[in-house]
Amino acid sequence: MKCRLILSLLCLAVFGNLQAQSLESPNGNLEMDFSLLEDGTPVYKLDFDNETVIETSELGVELKEEKPLTSNFTIGNTEKSTFDETWTPVWGEESEIRNHYNELAVHLKQESTNREMIIRFRLFNDGLGFRYEFPQQPNLAHFVISDEKTEFAMSGDHTAFWIAGDYDTQEYDYTESKLSEIRGLMEKAVTANVSQKSFSPTGVQTSLMLKTEDGLYINLHEAALIDYPAMHLNLDDETMVFESWLTPDVNGDKAYMIAPGVTPWRTVIVSDDAKDILSSRITYNLNEPSKIEDTSWIKPMKYMGVWWEMITGMSSWDYTDEFSAVKLGETNYEDAKPNGTHGATTENVKRYIDFASKHGFDGLLVEGWNVGWEDWFGNSKDYVFDFVTPYPDFDVDEIREYAKSKDIEMIMHHETSASVRNYERHLDTAYQFMKSNNYNAVKTGYVGDILPRGENHYSQWIVNHYQYALEKAAEYEIMINAHEAVRPTGIARTWPNLIANESARGTEYQAFGGNKPNHVTVLPFTRLIGGPMDYTPGIFEMDISKLNPDNNSHVNSTLANQLALYVTMYSPLQMAADLPKHYEQFMDAFQFIKDVAIDWDKSVYLEAEPGDYITIARKEKNGEDWFVGNVNGLTPRVSEIEFDFLDEDKTYIATIYSDAADAHYKTNPQAYEIKKYRVNSKSELSQKSAPGGGYAISIMEADKSETRDLEKL
């Protein structure tokens, strides 16, 4: 960048030209400066309490076969405004969200082309959002963005929590390193996946979490990803400048645009307290209000599933071993010999329904119920599933009526095998089939390379497909839990039927070799910034060989850590992922999963350090009970918390589910203790958490007679 090629004092002089504009956050802690360089290049700079967060950074977009919108600008006019509202989410980590910012809209005119572009900045107390806007104009109608030149210039060699930039997957373990170390660690960071496409030895994905040597926490992401490719970040590791890197389509183009039009928001969340990163709602606030008028059918759910037994290899999705190739409508399953390992049988599903109903769950997911799994993966097959035809051993009508009699709502599974065109052909029929059989939520999947061939999971066309499926689902009053889709960017505010996403390395990888023990201390700072994750916690049997002798994977977590995830890994769709027989071995610990809420009135972030630990307290919506979760990284630690979030005039019973003294995620993961105490708002707790461990607490209001014999904390 031009400014960085000369002395810093001269850089400041250039930045201080007559066209400079400043914007402060409502509380005055953040200041954003905008200006044009001498050649008309737009630049911005961000400070927090007089400390630089983003050094002077260039802005603009390049157009295919046309003059780029990166320089030769003049400022036409600027508009400043203030906005302050409190809105009510359909579900969430709190029952109300404040949306308070100061805004600066800079109208730019490119002299050589007579084209106009607006850069709109919104500065919140906890960070910055900005986007490009293209008003209707004679000289810019249809155009193709070949590159977005947005920069995020770092002020030093920060510590980063990152995963490799990739056009097709986010399912990587996080690496913690200095920015300067990314290049040397990239090869090791790119682990095998069924669909992947890296683009740079210094390319990383958002949401990116950073920490400076001075203790500032910085998060880079995007909001409102609509009709545009997903943004990655490419690092110049000599200057420590990130530049936006858009996911290309099959032709190498990035975004096909029509004026008037806008890009997604680019976001910078910043604080000197890591807890503020977790509590930030910038990503949601930069999205539009709900477009679904009647949201009464959108309901948080706690569910179980015929899933983990397949993930571990104990059971199979496919019905028979006889077919190496399947043609839907022609292949005769009625005469095929069952393989004896199929998980989605009527009788097996009934057993899950019985257990889920007995213990108060809302729903049950069943995978592998529909024909086509024998050749579903790796064959670049277009007509792979029809989403309505069951295997011979899965009786749709019987399951529907049985689940209804047990007050369990069935959750549909639509694996597309990444054949996007095929899914869109079948969407209306598939959704109507769901409604006819009392399925009001669906888990979608996009495993494998995208069809049409050559497209990427995060390119504009595929992003538009995910949005199309979501909006079509809303027409049928169906909730979506999308797996292998693009990572969320707060769109659930606008379309709250997006009840959850995967879009990161989830619990399933614990059966594919294991996740890092501190993985869950990073995800809330990264993946969950854009929306809830269907992480599928609740595994009680950590030795996967006990389910499948051919699988030597190990779940790198203590049992207490698994309980804590129901609080720390927020989702309005929470799964108890393990087998019923494993819960039956630890019913005292299973009680926490039964008790814990899934929708919240208030969240209090008690402790946080990315990669090390997170402790969160949440109050259930429409109730008085509180739940606390603590997840710990690799280093044993004593967590110190106060209970001042409780009502001052009430007494509670706190049931603490903690690691035992000798617990360890690898050597003794099922060692836990359960203790009960009398607590109030003045209580304090010192609780040890093991490596890969943690604790969970249920806090329930009680009268004196119930607490008389309990020790007081």
DAKA-V124334 format. One record per helix or strand of 3 or more residues. SS is the DSSP state (H for helix, E for strand). FROM is the first residue (numbers start at 0). LEN is the number of residues. If there is no record, write none. Layout:
ss=SS from=FROM len=LEN
ss=SS from=FROM len=LEN
This chain:
ss=H from=2 len=3
ss=H from=7 len=8
ss=E from=20 len=4
ss=E from=29 len=7
ss=E from=41 len=7
ss=E from=50 len=8
ss=E from=60 len=3
ss=E from=72 len=15
ss=E from=96 len=14
ss=E from=114 len=10
ss=E from=126 len=8
ss=E from=141 len=7
ss=E from=150 len=3
ss=E from=158 len=4
ss=E from=174 len=4
ss=H from=178 len=11
ss=E from=202 len=3
ss=E from=207 len=4
ss=E from=216 len=7
ss=E from=230 len=6
ss=E from=240 len=6
ss=E from=254 len=4
ss=E from=264 len=7
ss=H from=273 len=6
ss=H from=281 len=4
ss=E from=300 len=6
ss=H from=307 len=4
ss=H from=345 len=13
ss=E from=362 len=4
ss=H from=372 len=3
ss=H from=395 len=10
ss=E from=408 len=7
ss=H from=419 len=17
ss=E from=440 len=5
ss=H from=459 len=16
ss=E from=478 len=4
ss=H from=490 len=3
ss=E from=497 len=4
ss=H from=506 len=5
ss=H from=518 len=3
ss=H from=522 len=3
ss=H from=526 len=3
ss=H from=543 len=3
ss=H from=558 len=10
ss=E from=572 len=3
ss=H from=579 len=5
ss=H from=586 len=9
ss=E from=599 len=10
ss=E from=612 len=8
ss=E from=625 len=7
ss=E from=636 len=6
ss=E from=651 len=8
ss=E from=671 len=8
ss=E from=683 len=6
ss=E from=693 len=8
ss=H from=703 len=4
